[in-house]
């Protein structure tokens, strides 16, 4: 038997706000990473979050936690998770937000790349599809090593609601929300199934109920933000799932935002479709047999994202 080299895994998280710190907490519990580095322009915030995590070490595996405001902490990281960026101000348009984040990202990505040219860049900041596209452009990294959290959370919400409706575990529901992580996202009903049985063939199937479930899924973030101010638990767990899938070299399939070269006629844009990921990043894009309506919806998502990028440059 060959000697198995112990693989150590470092994850750097840029942005120690709600999402970044919750992702760090989820990674600590998960135990996939042997080192977590928290980076924030507000060094004190990064230090406070790191201290809080360090004090829980007795209850979890021994993970090294670093913090600071220097991008030097990205050195030797296998994955750099980007959760930093400006948040939408009341009355601010999406275009204005993208313009502000575009400027922030340019400096941030160049600093990350200065210290680490071999990592995988995972973008979580919103609007995630546009910022993933800009990260790819600014970093000049291979397309297989830059992707965004995309519709992983939208898909999880849909599966949870479908599981609730059909009274099965969400893990047994195979359904995707694709396209933009935003208002032009769409459910792929044509291939949605439980145990290989298309939803349409299940006793409880009802089109109106399905439309209501998608409507509630799409508006879930707005509802949570109205009730508690921000969403961070589920996306923190989602980040942990993505990181674990990469570091354990699983070849797992997730709905993530990535560069589409030619996917059902859609090209030169970052949108969510099912992709296979492992330690090298994206292994392949799985092309779902979309029906004509779903193809139109994907193209609509692409034209919206491209339009915003054009207006910002």
Buried (B, 14 or more C-beta within 10 A) or exposed (E): EEEEEEEEBBBBBBBBBBBBBBBBBBBBBBEBBBBBBBBBEEBEBBBBBBEEBBEEEEEEEEBEBBBBBEBEBBBBBBBBBBBBBBEBEEEEEBEBBBBBBBEBBBEBBEBBBEBBEEBBBBBBBBBBBBBBBBBBBBBEBEBBBBBBBBBBBBBBBBBBBBBEBBEBEBEEBBBBBBBBBBEBBBBBBBBBBBEEEEBEEBEEBEEEEBEEBBEEBBEBBEEBEEEEEBBBBBBBBBBBBBBBBBBBEBEBBBBBBBBBEEBBEBEEBBBBBBBBBBBEBBBEBEEBEBEEEBEEBBBBBBEBBBEBBEEBE
